[in-house]
């Protein structure tokens, strides 16, 4: 009885260790991502980080004044009482092309919304990956369509619907 209980605990411990080692990635404390010009289609990035402090930089351009929305969320992986993946102090910081600080957002999940003029910008995602195997987060950013664009889209669908209806009545 004692040996089966001990064997069960040993098996569980080895499984947790194998999982932790399998999720561990090569050390990197900073990464830079060049997104290009933002559009209404969201840019998504899933980052897995080794244990320790990190700073990831997302460079992007805005072609004309636009509302921009970004979000980041820490993806925690818990196994019973063990934090395999966890990020503390997750923070988004927004800077313009001259490296002037425009704002800071903290916590998880993070939601950034700002009206930006045309130009170059970057968002810094920082924090401390303090899980046994580090941490993971999901980052997304996109230009939010202006109301005029939604109205043009609605008008286009309306005209398309009228054309289809008109063809049906002729046939």
C-alpha positions as CSV (number, residue, x, y, z in Angstrom):
1,X,0.0,0.0,0.0
2,X,2.8,2.4,0.9
3,X,4.8,1.6,-2.2
4,X,1.8,2.2,-4.5
5,X,1.1,5.5,-2.8
6,X,4.8,6.5,-3.1
7,X,4.8,5.3,-6.7
8,X,1.7,7.4,-7.5
9,X,3.3,10.5,-5.9
10,X,6.6,9.9,-7.8
11,X,4.7,9.5,-11.1
12,X,2.8,12.7,-10.5
13,X,6.0,14.6,-9.6
14,X,7.8,13.3,-12.7
15,X,4.8,14.2,-14.9
16,X,4.8,17.8,-13.6
17,X,8.6,18.1,-14.0
18,X,8.3,16.7,-17.6
19,X,5.5,19.2,-18.4
20,X,7.5,22.1,-16.9
21,X,10.6,21.1,-18.8
22,X,8.7,20.6,-22.0
23,X,7.2,24.1,-21.8
24,X,10.5,25.8,-21.1
25,X,11.9,27.8,-24.0
26,X,15.3,29.2,-24.8
27,X,16.1,32.3,-22.7
28,X,15.2,35.6,-24.3
29,X,14.4,38.8,-22.4
30,X,13.4,41.0,-25.3
31,X,11.8,40.6,-28.7
32,X,10.9,43.2,-31.4
33,X,8.0,42.7,-33.8
34,X,7.5,44.9,-36.9
35,X,3.8,44.9,-37.6
36,X,3.8,47.5,-40.5
37,X,0.7,49.7,-41.2
38,X,-2.3,48.9,-38.9
39,X,-5.5,47.9,-40.5
40,X,-8.9,46.8,-39.2
41,X,-7.7,43.2,-39.3
42,X,-6.2,42.5,-35.9
43,X,-2.5,41.6,-35.6
44,X,-2.2,38.7,-33.1
45,X,0.9,37.4,-31.3
46,X,1.2,34.6,-28.8
47,X,4.4,34.8,-26.8
48,X,5.9,32.2,-24.4
49,X,8.7,33.6,-22.2
50,X,11.3,32.1,-20.0
51,X,11.4,33.0,-16.3
52,X,12.4,36.5,-15.5
53,X,11.7,40.1,-16.6
54,X,10.9,40.8,-20.2
55,X,10.2,43.7,-22.6
56,X,8.7,43.0,-26.0
57,X,8.4,45.9,-28.5
58,X,5.7,46.1,-31.2
59,X,6.5,48.7,-33.9
60,X,3.6,49.9,-36.1
61,X,2.5,52.7,-38.4
62,X,-0.8,54.6,-38.7
63,X,-1.4,55.8,-42.3
64,X,-4.1,58.4,-41.3
65,X,-5.6,59.6,-38.0
66,X,-7.3,56.6,-36.5
67,X,-8.7,55.1,-33.3
68,X,-6.4,52.2,-32.3
69,X,-7.2,49.4,-29.9
70,X,-4.8,47.0,-28.4
71,X,-5.1,44.3,-25.7
72,X,-2.9,41.9,-23.8
73,X,-3.8,39.1,-21.5
74,X,-1.6,36.8,-19.4
75,X,-2.3,33.2,-20.1
76,X,-1.8,31.3,-16.8
77,X,-1.3,27.6,-16.6
78,X,-2.0,26.1,-13.2
79,X,-1.5,22.5,-12.2
80,X,-3.1,22.1,-8.8
81,X,-1.1,24.6,-6.7
82,X,1.8,25.0,-9.1
83,X,2.0,28.1,-11.4
84,X,3.6,26.6,-14.5
85,X,3.0,29.7,-16.6
86,X,2.3,33.1,-15.0
87,X,3.1,36.7,-15.6
88,X,3.1,39.4,-12.9
89,X,2.9,43.2,-13.5
90,X,1.9,42.9,-17.2
91,X,2.0,46.4,-18.6
92,X,1.4,48.1,-22.0
93,X,3.2,51.4,-22.7
94,X,2.5,53.4,-25.9
95,X,5.1,55.6,-27.5
96,X,5.3,57.7,-30.6
97,X,8.1,57.7,-33.2
98,X,10.0,60.3,-31.2
99,X,9.9,57.9,-28.2
100,X,7.6,60.3,-26.3
101,X,5.5,58.3,-23.8
102,X,1.8,58.5,-24.5
103,X,0.3,56.3,-21.9
104,X,0.5,53.2,-19.6
105,X,-1.9,50.4,-18.9
106,X,-1.4,47.7,-16.3
107,X,-3.1,44.5,-15.1
108,X,-4.5,41.6,-17.0
109,X,-6.4,41.7,-19.2
110,X,-5.2,45.1,-20.6
111,X,-7.2,47.2,-23.0
112,X,-5.7,50.2,-24.7
113,X,-7.7,52.6,-26.8
114,X,-6.2,55.8,-28.3
115,X,-6.7,58.2,-31.1
116,X,-3.4,58.5,-33.0
117,X,-2.3,60.8,-35.8
118,X,-0.5,59.4,-38.8
119,X,3.0,58.3,-38.0
120,X,5.2,55.7,-36.4
121,X,4.5,54.2,-32.9
122,X,5.4,51.4,-30.7
123,X,3.9,49.5,-27.8
124,X,6.0,48.0,-25.1
125,X,4.7,44.9,-23.4
126,X,6.6,44.2,-20.2
127,X,6.3,42.2,-17.0
128,X,7.8,39.4,-15.1
129,X,7.4,35.8,-16.1
130,X,7.4,34.1,-12.7
131,X,5.8,30.7,-13.3
132,X,7.9,27.5,-13.0
133,X,8.3,27.5,-16.8
134,X,8.1,31.2,-17.3
135,X,5.0,32.9,-18.7
136,X,2.8,33.4,-21.7
137,X,0.6,36.2,-23.1
138,X,-1.6,37.0,-26.0
139,X,-1.3,40.5,-27.7
140,X,-3.5,42.0,-30.3
141,X,-3.7,45.4,-32.0
142,X,-5.9,46.9,-34.8
143,X,-7.2,50.1,-36.2
144,X,-10.8,50.6,-35.3
145,X,-12.9,51.5,-38.4
146,X,-14.4,55.0,-38.4
147,X,-18.2,55.4,-38.5
148,X,-17.9,56.7,-42.1
149,X,-16.4,53.4,-43.2
150,X,-19.2,51.5,-41.5
151,X,-21.8,53.7,-43.3
152,X,-20.1,53.1,-46.6
153,X,-20.1,49.4,-46.0
154,X,-23.9,49.5,-45.0
155,X,-24.7,51.6,-48.1
156,X,-22.8,49.2,-50.3
157,X,-24.7,46.2,-49.0
158,X,-27.9,48.1,-49.4
159,X,-27.2,48.9,-53.0
160,X,-26.1,45.3,-53.6
161,X,-29.4,44.1,-52.1
162,X,-31.4,46.4,-54.3
163,X,-29.6,45.2,-57.4
164,X,-30.4,41.5,-56.5
165,X,-34.0,42.3,-55.8
166,X,-34.4,44.2,-59.0
167,X,-32.9,41.3,-61.0
168,X,-35.3,38.9,-59.3
169,X,-38.4,41.0,-60.3
170,X,-37.2,41.1,-64.0
171,X,-36.8,37.3,-64.3
